[in-house]
Amino acid sequence: MSIKEFIDLRSDTVTLPTEEMLEAIRNAELGDDVLGEDPTVNRLEQMAAAKLGKEAALLVTSGTQANLVSLMSNTNRGELVILESESHMYWYEVGGISSIAGLLPWPVRSKRGALDPLDVEAAIRPRNIHFPEPALVCVENTHNRHGGAVVTPDELRLISEAAKGHGLRVYMDGARIFNAAVALKVDVKELAKHVDNLMFCLSKGLSCPVGSVVVGTGEFIEKARKVRKVLGGGMRQAGIIAASGIIALEKMIDRLEEDHVNAKRLAEGIAKVDGIVVDLERVQTNMVVLDISGLGVSDERFLSRLGENGVLASTIGKNKVRMVTHRGIEKEHVEKAIVAVAIVADELRRGFA
Ligand SMILES: Cc1ncc(COP(=O)(O)O)c(C=O)c1O
């Protein structure tokens, strides 16, 4: 079976560019972006800044690079960064926060992805000869390991007030910030206004082949541009990346709602399967987390049987399987995926597989 034949629910990063994006890439006006001369990159950066309500923006290669550039531009080496204990930066970015940025990550647990402002306050230790200087509070929206949970404008405001009260800056890993805005039915600026800077990914639900964008004040982005360069992220005719980003910002945001509807459908269907538990209240955007402990098998076993039945998903921890909807996953795929999960769960529960 070729990968195209599977119903691929591993991530929204598997989305392919649209025909319109490929056409825009083909026709993009190009220049040397390290010299600031790529008109397509400049246009994308201006569009992104305006959309998020910030002064300036910077195209980078990936979400991981966006986070690293932002961490390094917000801090000095040796400082302390407060982040949510399940955050992508803490789990999945190869420890670059320590090994490259030279920072001390200070993980704080949350119930559903949004840090409790009281926990933020408690994590900010007084300035003292023994302690590293606290510099930054990071939030993730939507929150990946919390199953695509949204952090609301009010929650962001309170987190930000707690941080600002102690002179700390606030950064948002908004890899999927447009999913949050669409789910909450708010202008994305309402989310962005509570943080000093943020990033969002073009290459996830927005369907671009490559790229993320860092957004903040003009001064911050000037610094970030230099940090991107030292990390090897200065790109030349990057307009071929930016061209698809422009289409994404113009045309791909509103359709994220379809992914959310499909995630709900998927969750409701799977919730009826014996041996699997889905917390429907936690399905807020394009992710569904399945608790498969009732099947009595490993995640690997479940995923491999599911794969043999044409559906791909991933594990985010023992007995926790994650499915992500995205462009290319339609209602009929959701229905087929529910049937496949039901068949596999039944076989595994009865010990036939
Ligand atoms: C919340 C979050 N931040 C950052 C990233 C990193 O993005 P990339 O894979 O483009 O490096 C991801 C990727 O899935 C993510 O989910």
The ligand as an SDF file (V2000), in Angstrom:
LIG
                    3D

 16 16  0  0  0  0  0  0  0  0999 V2000
    2.8520   23.0080   19.3510 C   0  0  0  0  0  0  0  0  0  0  0  0
    3.9830   22.7680   18.4030 C   0  0  0  0  0  0  0  0  0  0  0  0
    5.0400   23.5880   18.4210 N   0  0  0  0  0  0  0  0  0  0  0  0
    6.0830   23.4240   17.5940 C   0  0  0  0  0  0  0  0  0  0  0  0
    6.0940   22.4080   16.6800 C   0  0  0  0  0  0  0  0  0  0  0  0
    7.3180   22.2250   15.8090 C   0  0  0  0  0  0  0  0  0  0  0  0
    7.0670   22.4180   14.4630 O   0  0  0  0  0  0  0  0  0  0  0  0
    8.0340   21.7790   13.3580 P   0  0  0  0  0  0  0  0  0  0  0  0
    7.6690   20.3540   13.2550 O   0  0  0  0  0  0  0  0  0  0  0  0
    7.7110   22.5800   12.1350 O   0  0  0  0  0  0  0  0  0  0  0  0
    9.4360   21.9890   13.8070 O   0  0  0  0  0  0  0  0  0  0  0  0
    5.0230   21.5140   16.6220 C   0  0  0  0  0  0  0  0  0  0  0  0
    5.0280   20.4020   15.6550 C   0  0  0  0  0  0  0  0  0  0  0  0
    4.1750   19.5520   15.6420 O   0  0  0  0  0  0  0  0  0  0  0  0
    3.9420   21.6950   17.5170 C   0  0  0  0  0  0  0  0  0  0  0  0
    2.8940   20.8580   17.5350 O   0  0  0  0  0  0  0  0  0  0  0  0
  1  2  1  0
  2  3  1  0
  2 15  2  0
  3  4  2  0
  4  5  1  0
  5  6  1  0
  5 12  2  0
  6  7  1  0
  7  8  1  0
  8  9  2  0
  8 10  1  0
  8 11  1  0
 12 13  1  0
 12 15  1  0
 13 14  2  0
 15 16  1  0
M  END
$$$$
